[in-house]
Amino acid sequence: CLYPVFLLSPQPITADDFPLNYIFFQIYPVTEYSISNRIALLINIRHFYDLKSNRHGAEYDAQAVLNLLYNLGYAVVYYQDLTAQEIDEALIRFSKHRKLFNTDSVFVVLMSHGDLGTIRGSDLKNFEIDKIYERLNTKNCPALMNKPKVIIIQACRGENEGVVTVDASRQSMGTENTGPPSKNIAKVGKVHIEKDFIGFHSSTPHTYSYRNPEYGSNFFHYICDVILTGCCQDDIEELFKKVMQQFEDFPSEQKQMPTKERDTLTKHFYLFPGKYHCLVCASTGPQIQTYSVKKASQKPVFTC
């Protein structure tokens, strides 16, 4: 691993601990205690009031995400088939969860149909994605102040295919491919209302996301493969970049490109920044289930 074991010490790092503290303070703090208090939210809208809209295969994505979060040490609050209003209510409840004071980070994962800026509840009404950030921002969720908040969304963002025909002869030859609660809540002064977020969408704006009814989506298969393989070496932004690269390395007929958005992380977020935990993962951690990239490269046939 890139970073040393003392980053996982039971106590948070202070400025007096290391002569090169400016290097270490570029990493969000992670301790054994904070890992034991990790918490995540998963909302999977699979069944809709209009049965024709049901998302067949989404159950495989949900199981893959549950397995991923379990292996990363997150307890998961899991909801299925919520209406748009119930999605908002679930987020509000999650923003008040007692574990948020002691966790080092949260994952919030939503799967449904959608459009640009919205996802749909089981009642086919739109829920605004902006509300996720609003419910978990510093004003409404001070327990998560200065902690990474990873938002992952699998949903269409429009009705375009995200593909264009390119004349190869016109391409340029030069093309380049945490600490105690008192440490996290400010006592005085002004702070950023929205900070330490990173959003990861399954497609670019105005385009489809694809899902196969027999195994789920490439998006979540790639996320599981990449994160479970590299969680001890790479920070979250590098992991997401590698997921995006998977869509280049294993192209399908339907073109899709995930996007990192609304990124306000001010430090590197390593899920397991110390060698100690890497050894724990390898020897005594739970069995990790990974997903075949070959299998995930099969032709997806449904959108969202």
CORZIZI-V666166 format. One record per pair of residues at least 12 apart in sequence whose ideal C-beta (glycine too) atoms are under 6 Angstrom apart, sorted by the first residue. I is the first residue (numbers start at 1). J is the second residue. Records with the same first field share a line. If there is no record, write none. Layout:
I->J, J
//
This chain:
1->232, 233, 275, 278
3->273
5->274, 275, 276
7->273, 274
8->32, 274, 276, 277
10->31, 32, 33
12->29, 179
26->267, 268
27->267, 268, 273
28->148, 267, 269
29->178
30->104, 273
34->103, 104, 178
35->73
37->99, 102, 103
38->73, 74, 103
39->75, 97, 99, 103
40->69, 74, 76, 106, 107
41->77, 94, 108
42->65, 76, 78, 109
43->79, 110
44->58, 62, 80, 111
45->81, 112, 122
46->58
47->81
48->122, 124
49->123
56->213
57->211, 212, 213, 216
58->111
60->215, 216
61->111, 216, 217, 220
64->220, 224
65->109
67->289
68->224
71->286, 288
72->271
77->94
81->122
82->121
83->121, 122, 123
84->121, 125, 127
87->121, 127
88->131
91->135
92->135
95->135, 136, 140, 141
100->143, 144
101->143, 181
104->178
105->147, 148
106->149
107->150
108->151
109->152
110->153
111->154
112->155
113->304
114->155, 156
116->157, 158, 205
117->129
119->155
132->151
133->194
136->149
137->193, 194
138->191, 193
139->193
142->185
145->184, 185
146->184
147->178
148->196, 269
149->196, 197
150->198
151->199
152->200
153->201
154->202, 209, 217, 219
155->304
156->208, 209, 303, 304
157->203, 205
158->206, 207
160->206, 207
162->204, 207, 255, 256
163->255
195->264
196->265
197->262, 264
198->263, 265
199->261, 262
200->240, 260
201->259
202->219, 258
203->256
204->257, 259
208->303
209->304
210->254, 256, 300
211->300, 302
212->300
218->296
221->291, 296
222->243, 246
223->243
224->291
225->290, 291
226->239, 242, 243
227->239
228->288, 290
231->271, 272
232->272, 278
235->268, 269, 270
236->269
240->260
244->258
250->293, 297
252->299
253->299
254->300
//
